[in-house]
Amino acid sequence: MSGLIDSPAEAQSRRDSPLGPEAPTPPTLVRPRAAFLGLGAIAIYVVVGLVGLPPGPWGDSKQGPLVLIVCLYPLIGSVIAHRLRTGESYVVAWQRVVTRRSLLSLAGLALASQVFFAAFMAWKGHLPQWGHFWADPMLADLDARLHAGRDAWILLGPLTTTRVGLVALDFIYHTWLPALCLMMGWRAWAQDYRFFFAFALCWIILGTGLALVLHSAGPIFAHATAGTGRYAELLTHLASVRELRTHETYSTLWAAYSMGYPSSISAFPSMHMAMPTLWALACPPRLPRLRLALWIYAALIGVSAIGLGWHYAIDIYAAIPGVWLCWWIAGRLFR
């Protein structure tokens, strides 16, 4: 059945979802005029990024296919769950679970996410040219004052001074992209418009605007950008563990910047922390254990970002209220 009313098969598909019943219902625009203005601002951001700015760094060449593959998880998971619960064949399960609406939602997500991130990377790739890492000394000093005069990474103890600890932090940090794809696929399956509006606001307001206002490179680049040896001990520990993927990421970002190409070196606020925070806020109340797990994951990402030198602790702390503000704004517009 087409239109805004779900058919019995669509209702059954929600009951068979591996994450429980969640209706992909049409959104309610609480403030239509403000919502459309917000969507227009997002569209302008994307157009300027794609047309008005030179292309930014695209990052991992596998990122696009990863988004396309992983965002299908809710669809495939729902089909398998229906098969296990009913004993019906996979063909019948597919017919009962998969709807035109869910397929269009996931396809739209895959396309829109690639377009939006292409625009974002164009913006972010030029932040070092505009901001010149001026805020690093201030953020580093503020970080130390918040932690009794000590840099935050020191407080993590063996996590940053042992091979096992650094390998664990490196692994956790690099689960972020697959987790991002999974959560985007899940919320697209649920047609969570509030989530995606808040998602765009986070990358625009926090990842672009605030990142430019307080532009910084983070501890891992402090020696190269500011000539300070403040984090020499941390860098020595990192260099002693050669298998860390962090080294490859560092080399790629710094090579682009040093040659004058767009480079996405930007630390404040931490978008690695912002996204797990948004996931936890968007998790439906009927899934309290999953919400708790997402908050724990957010904490682990924050610890790994500090321990590997990508972020000051203040980058992590600032991301949380920033995301909450974006989530609140989205909630005022979409229900």
C-alpha positions as a Markdown table, in Angstrom:
| # | Residue | x | y | z |
|---|---|---|---|---|
| 1 | Met | 0.0 | 0.0 | 0.0 |
| 2 | Ser | 1.4 | 3.3 | -1.0 |
| 3 | Gly | 0.9 | 6.7 | 0.8 |
| 4 | Leu | 1.1 | 7.6 | 4.4 |
| 5 | Ile | -0.7 | 4.6 | 5.9 |
| 6 | Asp | 1.3 | 1.4 | 6.3 |
| 7 | Ser | 0.0 | -1.9 | 5.0 |
| 8 | Pro | -0.2 | -4.9 | 7.3 |
| 9 | Ala | 3.0 | -6.2 | 5.8 |
| 10 | Glu | 4.8 | -2.9 | 6.7 |
| 11 | Ala | 3.5 | -3.1 | 10.2 |
| 12 | Gln | 4.7 | -6.7 | 10.4 |
| 13 | Ser | 8.2 | -5.6 | 9.2 |
| 14 | Arg | 8.5 | -3.3 | 12.1 |
| 15 | Arg | 7.6 | -6.0 | 14.6 |
| 16 | Asp | 10.2 | -8.2 | 13.0 |
| 17 | Ser | 13.0 | -5.6 | 13.1 |
| 18 | Pro | 16.1 | -7.0 | 14.9 |
| 19 | Leu | 15.9 | -3.9 | 17.1 |
| 20 | Gly | 12.2 | -4.2 | 17.9 |
| 21 | Pro | 9.1 | -2.5 | 16.6 |
| 22 | Glu | 9.8 | 1.0 | 15.3 |
| 23 | Ala | 7.4 | 2.6 | 12.9 |
| 24 | Pro | 8.8 | 4.5 | 10.0 |
| 25 | Thr | 6.1 | 7.1 | 10.2 |
| 26 | Pro | 6.0 | 10.4 | 8.3 |
| 27 | Pro | 7.5 | 13.3 | 10.3 |
| 28 | Thr | 5.4 | 15.9 | 12.0 |
| 29 | Leu | 6.7 | 19.4 | 11.3 |
| 30 | Val | 6.3 | 21.2 | 14.6 |
| 31 | Arg | 7.4 | 24.5 | 13.1 |
| 32 | Pro | 7.2 | 24.1 | 9.3 |
| 33 | Arg | 8.5 | 27.5 | 8.3 |
| 34 | Ala | 11.6 | 27.2 | 10.6 |
| 35 | Ala | 12.2 | 23.6 | 9.4 |
| 36 | Phe | 12.2 | 24.6 | 5.8 |
| 37 | Leu | 14.5 | 27.5 | 6.5 |
| 38 | Gly | 16.8 | 25.1 | 8.2 |
| 39 | Leu | 16.7 | 22.7 | 5.3 |
| 40 | Gly | 17.4 | 25.6 | 3.0 |
| 41 | Ala | 20.5 | 26.6 | 5.0 |
| 42 | Ile | 21.7 | 23.0 | 4.9 |
| 43 | Ala | 21.2 | 23.0 | 1.1 |
| 44 | Ile | 23.2 | 26.3 | 0.7 |
| 45 | Tyr | 26.0 | 24.8 | 2.8 |
| 46 | Val | 26.2 | 21.8 | 0.5 |
| 47 | Val | 26.0 | 23.8 | -2.7 |
| 48 | Val | 28.8 | 26.2 | -1.5 |
| 49 | Gly | 30.9 | 23.3 | -0.5 |
| 50 | Leu | 30.5 | 21.4 | -3.8 |
| 51 | Val | 30.5 | 24.3 | -6.2 |
| 52 | Gly | 32.2 | 27.3 | -4.4 |
| 53 | Leu | 35.2 | 25.5 | -2.8 |
| 54 | Pro | 37.9 | 23.3 | -4.4 |
| 55 | Pro | 37.4 | 19.6 | -3.6 |
| 56 | Gly | 38.5 | 18.6 | -0.1 |
| 57 | Pro | 40.2 | 15.4 | 1.0 |
| 58 | Trp | 38.0 | 12.4 | 0.4 |
| 59 | Gly | 39.7 | 10.2 | 3.1 |
| 60 | Asp | 39.6 | 6.5 | 2.9 |
| 61 | Ser | 38.7 | 5.3 | -0.7 |
| 62 | Lys | 36.6 | 2.5 | 0.9 |
| 63 | Gln | 34.3 | 4.9 | 2.8 |
| 64 | Gly | 31.7 | 5.2 | 0.0 |
| 65 | Pro | 31.2 | 1.4 | -0.5 |
| 66 | Leu | 31.3 | 0.9 | 3.2 |
| 67 | Val | 28.4 | 3.3 | 3.7 |
| 68 | Leu | 26.4 | 1.6 | 0.9 |
| 69 | Ile | 27.0 | -1.9 | 2.3 |
| 70 | Val | 26.7 | -1.3 | 6.0 |
| 71 | Cys | 23.5 | 0.8 | 5.8 |
| 72 | Leu | 21.8 | -2.3 | 4.4 |
| 73 | Tyr | 22.2 | -3.9 | 7.8 |
| 74 | Pro | 18.7 | -3.0 | 9.1 |
| 75 | Leu | 17.1 | -4.4 | 6.0 |
| 76 | Ile | 19.1 | -7.7 | 6.0 |
| 77 | Gly | 18.8 | -8.1 | 9.7 |
| 78 | Ser | 15.0 | -7.7 | 9.6 |
| 79 | Val | 14.7 | -10.3 | 6.9 |
| 80 | Ile | 16.8 | -12.8 | 8.9 |
| 81 | Ala | 14.9 | -12.0 | 12.1 |
| 82 | His | 11.6 | -12.7 | 10.4 |
| 83 | Arg | 12.9 | -16.0 | 8.9 |
| 84 | Leu | 14.1 | -17.2 | 12.3 |
| 85 | Arg | 10.9 | -16.2 | 14.1 |
| 86 | Thr | 8.4 | -17.6 | 11.6 |
| 87 | Gly | 10.3 | -20.4 | 9.8 |
| 88 | Glu | 9.2 | -18.9 | 6.4 |
| 89 | Ser | 11.6 | -18.9 | 3.5 |
| 90 | Tyr | 13.8 | -16.0 | 2.9 |
| 91 | Val | 11.9 | -15.1 | -0.3 |
| 92 | Val | 8.7 | -14.9 | 1.7 |
| 93 | Ala | 10.4 | -13.0 | 4.5 |
| 94 | Trp | 11.8 | -10.5 | 2.0 |
| 95 | Gln | 8.3 | -10.0 | 0.6 |
| 96 | Arg | 6.8 | -9.4 | 4.0 |
| 97 | Val | 9.6 | -7.3 | 5.5 |
| 98 | Val | 11.0 | -5.1 | 2.7 |
| 99 | Thr | 8.8 | -2.2 | 1.6 |
| 100 | Arg | 9.1 | 0.4 | -1.1 |
| 101 | Arg | 9.4 | 3.0 | 1.7 |
| 102 | Ser | 12.3 | 1.3 | 3.4 |
| 103 | Leu | 14.2 | 0.8 | 0.2 |
| 104 | Leu | 13.7 | 4.4 | -0.9 |
| 105 | Ser | 14.8 | 5.6 | 2.6 |
| 106 | Leu | 18.0 | 3.6 | 2.5 |
| 107 | Ala | 18.8 | 4.5 | -1.1 |
| 108 | Gly | 18.2 | 8.2 | -0.3 |
| 109 | Leu | 20.5 | 7.9 | 2.7 |
| 110 | Ala | 23.3 | 6.4 | 0.7 |
| 111 | Leu | 23.1 | 9.1 | -1.9 |
| 112 | Ala | 22.5 | 12.0 | 0.5 |
| 113 | Ser | 25.3 | 11.0 | 2.9 |
| 114 | Gln | 27.9 | 10.9 | 0.1 |
| 115 | Val | 26.8 | 14.3 | -1.3 |
| 116 | Phe | 26.8 | 15.9 | 2.2 |
| 117 | Phe | 30.1 | 14.5 | 3.2 |
| 118 | Ala | 31.7 | 15.6 | 0.0 |
| 119 | Ala | 30.6 | 19.1 | 0.8 |
| 120 | Phe | 31.7 | 18.9 | 4.4 |
| 121 | Met | 35.2 | 17.7 | 3.5 |
| 122 | Ala | 35.5 | 20.6 | 1.0 |
| 123 | Trp | 34.7 | 23.0 | 3.9 |
| 124 | Lys | 36.9 | 21.2 | 6.5 |
| 125 | Gly | 39.8 | 20.8 | 4.1 |
| 126 | His | 40.1 | 24.6 | 4.0 |
| 127 | Leu | 39.9 | 25.2 | 7.7 |
| 128 | Pro | 43.7 | 25.1 | 8.2 |
| 129 | Gln | 44.1 | 27.8 | 5.6 |
| 130 | Trp | 41.6 | 30.0 | 7.3 |
| 131 | Gly | 42.2 | 29.2 | 11.0 |
| 132 | His | 45.9 | 28.6 | 11.1 |
| 133 | Phe | 45.7 | 26.6 | 14.3 |
| 134 | Trp | 45.7 | 29.7 | 16.5 |
| 135 | Ala | 43.7 | 28.2 | 19.4 |
| 136 | Asp | 46.1 | 25.3 | 20.3 |
| 137 | Pro | 48.1 | 27.0 | 23.0 |
| 138 | Met | 44.9 | 28.3 | 24.7 |
| 139 | Leu | 43.1 | 25.0 | 24.5 |
| 140 | Ala | 46.2 | 23.1 | 25.8 |
| 141 | Asp | 46.5 | 25.5 | 28.8 |
| 142 | Leu | 42.8 | 25.3 | 29.5 |
| 143 | Asp | 43.0 | 21.5 | 29.3 |
| 144 | Ala | 45.8 | 21.4 | 31.9 |
| 145 | Arg | 43.9 | 23.8 | 34.3 |
| 146 | Leu | 40.9 | 21.5 | 34.2 |
| 147 | His | 43.0 | 18.6 | 35.2 |
| 148 | Ala | 45.0 | 19.9 | 38.1 |
| 149 | Gly | 47.9 | 21.2 | 36.0 |
| 150 | Arg | 48.4 | 18.0 | 34.0 |
| 151 | Asp | 47.7 | 17.2 | 30.4 |
| 152 | Ala | 44.7 | 14.9 | 30.1 |
| 153 | Trp | 46.5 | 12.0 | 28.3 |
| 154 | Ile | 48.8 | 11.6 | 31.3 |
| 155 | Leu | 45.8 | 10.8 | 33.5 |
| 156 | Leu | 45.1 | 7.7 | 31.3 |
| 157 | Gly | 48.2 | 6.0 | 32.7 |
| 158 | Pro | 49.0 | 2.6 | 31.1 |
| 159 | Leu | 46.6 | 3.1 | 28.3 |
| 160 | Thr | 49.0 | 5.6 | 26.8 |
| 161 | Thr | 52.3 | 4.2 | 27.9 |
| 162 | Thr | 52.0 | 0.5 | 27.0 |
| 163 | Arg | 51.7 | -1.3 | 23.7 |
| 164 | Val | 48.6 | -3.1 | 24.7 |
| 165 | Gly | 46.9 | 0.0 | 25.8 |
| 166 | Leu | 47.7 | 2.0 | 22.7 |
| 167 | Val | 46.7 | -0.9 | 20.4 |
| 168 | Ala | 43.4 | -1.1 | 22.2 |
| 169 | Leu | 42.8 | 2.6 | 21.9 |
| 170 | Asp | 43.7 | 2.6 | 18.2 |
| 171 | Phe | 41.3 | -0.3 | 17.6 |
| 172 | Ile | 38.4 | 1.5 | 19.4 |
| 173 | Tyr | 39.1 | 4.8 | 17.6 |
| 174 | His | 38.9 | 3.1 | 14.2 |
| 175 | Thr | 35.6 | 1.4 | 14.8 |
| 176 | Trp | 34.0 | 4.9 | 14.5 |
| 177 | Leu | 33.4 | 4.9 | 10.8 |
| 178 | Pro | 31.7 | 1.5 | 10.6 |
| 179 | Ala | 29.6 | 2.4 | 13.7 |
| 180 | Leu | 28.6 | 5.7 | 12.0 |
| 181 | Cys | 27.4 | 3.8 | 8.9 |
| 182 | Leu | 25.4 | 1.3 | 11.1 |
| 183 | Met | 23.7 | 4.1 | 13.0 |
| 184 | Met | 22.9 | 6.0 | 9.9 |
| 185 | Gly | 21.4 | 2.9 | 8.3 |
| 186 | Trp | 19.3 | 2.2 | 11.4 |
| 187 | Arg | 17.9 | 5.7 | 11.7 |
| 188 | Ala | 17.2 | 5.8 | 8.0 |
| 189 | Trp | 15.3 | 2.5 | 8.3 |
| 190 | Ala | 13.3 | 4.1 | 11.1 |
| 191 | Gln | 12.9 | 7.3 | 9.0 |
| 192 | Asp | 14.1 | 9.4 | 11.9 |
| 193 | Tyr | 14.0 | 12.9 | 10.4 |
| 194 | Arg | 14.9 | 14.5 | 13.7 |
| 195 | Phe | 18.1 | 12.5 | 13.8 |
| 196 | Phe | 19.2 | 13.5 | 10.3 |
| 197 | Phe | 18.4 | 17.1 | 10.8 |
| 198 | Ala | 20.5 | 17.1 | 14.1 |
| 199 | Phe | 23.2 | 15.1 | 12.3 |
| 200 | Ala | 23.5 | 17.8 | 9.6 |
| 201 | Leu | 23.5 | 20.6 | 12.2 |
| 202 | Cys | 26.3 | 18.9 | 14.2 |
| 203 | Trp | 28.6 | 18.8 | 11.1 |
| 204 | Ile | 27.8 | 22.3 | 10.1 |
| 205 | Ile | 27.6 | 24.2 | 13.4 |
| 206 | Leu | 30.2 | 22.1 | 15.3 |
| 207 | Gly | 32.4 | 20.5 | 12.7 |
| 208 | Thr | 32.6 | 23.6 | 10.5 |
| 209 | Gly | 31.6 | 26.8 | 12.3 |
| 210 | Leu | 32.9 | 26.2 | 15.8 |
| 211 | Ala | 35.9 | 24.4 | 14.4 |
| 212 | Leu | 36.9 | 27.5 | 12.5 |
| 213 | Val | 36.3 | 29.9 | 15.4 |
| 214 | Leu | 38.6 | 27.9 | 17.7 |
| 215 | His | 40.7 | 26.3 | 15.1 |
| 216 | Ser | 43.3 | 23.8 | 16.5 |
| 217 | Ala | 45.3 | 20.9 | 15.4 |
| 218 | Gly | 45.4 | 18.8 | 18.5 |
| 219 | Pro | 48.3 | 17.4 | 20.6 |
| 220 | Ile | 49.4 | 15.0 | 17.9 |
| 221 | Phe | 50.3 | 17.9 | 15.6 |
| 222 | Ala | 51.4 | 20.3 | 18.3 |
| 223 | His | 55.1 | 20.0 | 17.5 |
| 224 | Ala | 54.6 | 20.4 | 13.8 |
| 225 | Thr | 52.2 | 23.3 | 13.9 |
| 226 | Ala | 53.3 | 25.2 | 17.0 |
| 227 | Gly | 56.9 | 24.0 | 17.5 |
| 228 | Thr | 56.2 | 23.0 | 21.1 |
| 229 | Gly | 57.7 | 19.9 | 22.7 |
| 230 | Arg | 54.9 | 19.7 | 25.3 |
| 231 | Tyr | 53.6 | 16.4 | 23.9 |
| 232 | Ala | 56.9 | 14.9 | 23.0 |
| 233 | Glu | 56.5 | 12.0 | 25.5 |
| 234 | Leu | 53.2 | 11.1 | 24.1 |
| 235 | Leu | 54.5 | 11.1 | 20.6 |
| 236 | Thr | 57.4 | 8.9 | 21.7 |
| 237 | His | 55.0 | 6.3 | 23.1 |
| 238 | Leu | 53.0 | 6.4 | 19.9 |
| 239 | Ala | 56.1 | 6.0 | 17.7 |
| 240 | Ser | 57.1 | 3.0 | 19.7 |
| 241 | Val | 54.0 | 1.0 | 18.4 |
| 242 | Arg | 54.5 | 0.9 | 14.7 |
| 243 | Glu | 51.3 | -1.1 | 13.9 |
| 244 | Leu | 49.0 | 1.7 | 14.9 |
| 245 | Arg | 46.7 | 2.9 | 12.1 |
| 246 | Thr | 47.0 | 6.3 | 13.7 |
| 247 | His | 50.5 | 6.7 | 12.0 |
| 248 | Glu | 49.0 | 6.3 | 8.5 |
| 249 | Thr | 46.2 | 8.8 | 9.2 |
| 250 | Tyr | 48.7 | 11.3 | 10.6 |
| 251 | Ser | 51.0 | 11.0 | 7.6 |
| 252 | Thr | 48.2 | 11.5 | 5.1 |
| 253 | Leu | 46.8 | 14.6 | 6.8 |
| 254 | Trp | 50.1 | 16.2 | 7.4 |
| 255 | Ala | 51.4 | 15.5 | 3.9 |
| 256 | Ala | 48.4 | 17.2 | 2.4 |
| 257 | Tyr | 48.7 | 20.2 | 4.6 |
| 258 | Ser | 52.5 | 20.6 | 4.2 |
| 259 | Met | 52.1 | 20.5 | 0.4 |
| 260 | Gly | 49.4 | 23.2 | 0.4 |
| 261 | Tyr | 46.5 | 20.9 | -0.4 |
| 262 | Pro | 43.2 | 20.8 | 1.5 |
| 263 | Ser | 43.7 | 18.9 | 4.7 |
| 264 | Ser | 41.1 | 18.1 | 7.4 |
| 265 | Ile | 43.3 | 18.8 | 10.4 |
| 266 | Ser | 40.9 | 20.1 | 13.0 |
| 267 | Ala | 40.6 | 19.2 | 16.7 |
| 268 | Phe | 38.0 | 21.4 | 18.4 |
| 269 | Pro | 35.3 | 20.2 | 19.0 |
| 270 | Ser | 35.7 | 16.4 | 18.6 |
| 271 | Met | 33.3 | 15.1 | 15.9 |
| 272 | His | 34.4 | 11.6 | 16.9 |
| 273 | Met | 32.8 | 12.3 | 20.3 |
| 274 | Ala | 29.9 | 14.3 | 18.8 |
| 275 | Met | 28.5 | 11.4 | 16.7 |
| 276 | Pro | 28.3 | 8.7 | 19.5 |
| 277 | Thr | 26.7 | 11.3 | 21.7 |
| 278 | Leu | 24.1 | 11.9 | 19.0 |
| 279 | Trp | 23.5 | 8.2 | 18.6 |
| 280 | Ala | 22.8 | 7.8 | 22.3 |
| 281 | Leu | 20.4 | 10.8 | 22.4 |
| 282 | Ala | 18.6 | 9.4 | 19.3 |
| 283 | Cys | 18.3 | 5.9 | 20.7 |
| 284 | Pro | 14.6 | 5.2 | 21.4 |
| 285 | Pro | 13.7 | 5.1 | 25.2 |
| 286 | Arg | 12.3 | 1.5 | 24.7 |
| 287 | Leu | 15.9 | 0.3 | 24.2 |
| 288 | Pro | 17.5 | 1.4 | 27.5 |
| 289 | Arg | 20.3 | -1.2 | 27.3 |
| 290 | Leu | 21.3 | -0.2 | 23.8 |
| 291 | Arg | 21.3 | 3.5 | 24.9 |
| 292 | Leu | 23.6 | 2.6 | 27.9 |
| 293 | Ala | 25.9 | 0.7 | 25.5 |
| 294 | Leu | 26.0 | 3.7 | 23.2 |
| 295 | Trp | 27.0 | 6.0 | 26.1 |
| 296 | Ile | 29.7 | 3.6 | 27.1 |
| 297 | Tyr | 30.9 | 3.5 | 23.5 |
| 298 | Ala | 30.9 | 7.3 | 23.4 |
| 299 | Ala | 33.1 | 7.3 | 26.6 |
| 300 | Leu | 35.5 | 4.8 | 25.0 |
| 301 | Ile | 35.8 | 6.9 | 21.9 |
| 302 | Gly | 36.5 | 10.0 | 24.0 |
| 303 | Val | 39.3 | 8.2 | 25.9 |
| 304 | Ser | 40.8 | 6.8 | 22.7 |
| 305 | Ala | 40.8 | 10.3 | 21.1 |
| 306 | Ile | 42.7 | 11.8 | 24.0 |
| 307 | Gly | 45.0 | 8.8 | 24.5 |
| 308 | Leu | 46.1 | 8.8 | 20.8 |
| 309 | Gly | 46.7 | 12.6 | 20.8 |
| 310 | Trp | 44.0 | 13.5 | 18.3 |
| 311 | His | 42.1 | 15.7 | 20.8 |
| 312 | Tyr | 42.5 | 17.7 | 24.0 |
| 313 | Ala | 40.0 | 16.7 | 26.7 |
| 314 | Ile | 38.3 | 20.0 | 26.2 |
| 315 | Asp | 37.5 | 19.0 | 22.6 |
| 316 | Ile | 35.6 | 16.0 | 24.1 |
| 317 | Tyr | 33.8 | 18.0 | 26.8 |
| 318 | Ala | 32.7 | 20.7 | 24.4 |
| 319 | Ala | 31.2 | 18.2 | 21.9 |
| 320 | Ile | 28.6 | 16.9 | 24.3 |
| 321 | Pro | 26.6 | 20.1 | 25.0 |
| 322 | Gly | 27.1 | 21.1 | 21.4 |
| 323 | Val | 25.4 | 18.0 | 20.2 |
| 324 | Trp | 22.6 | 18.3 | 22.8 |
| 325 | Leu | 21.9 | 21.8 | 21.5 |
| 326 | Cys | 21.6 | 20.5 | 17.9 |
| 327 | Trp | 19.4 | 17.7 | 19.1 |
| 328 | Trp | 17.2 | 20.1 | 21.0 |
| 329 | Ile | 16.9 | 22.4 | 17.9 |
| 330 | Ala | 15.9 | 19.4 | 15.7 |
| 331 | Gly | 13.4 | 18.4 | 18.3 |
| 332 | Arg | 11.8 | 21.8 | 18.2 |
| 333 | Leu | 11.3 | 21.4 | 14.4 |
| 334 | Phe | 10.6 | 17.7 | 13.9 |
| 335 | Arg | 8.6 | 15.3 | 16.0 |
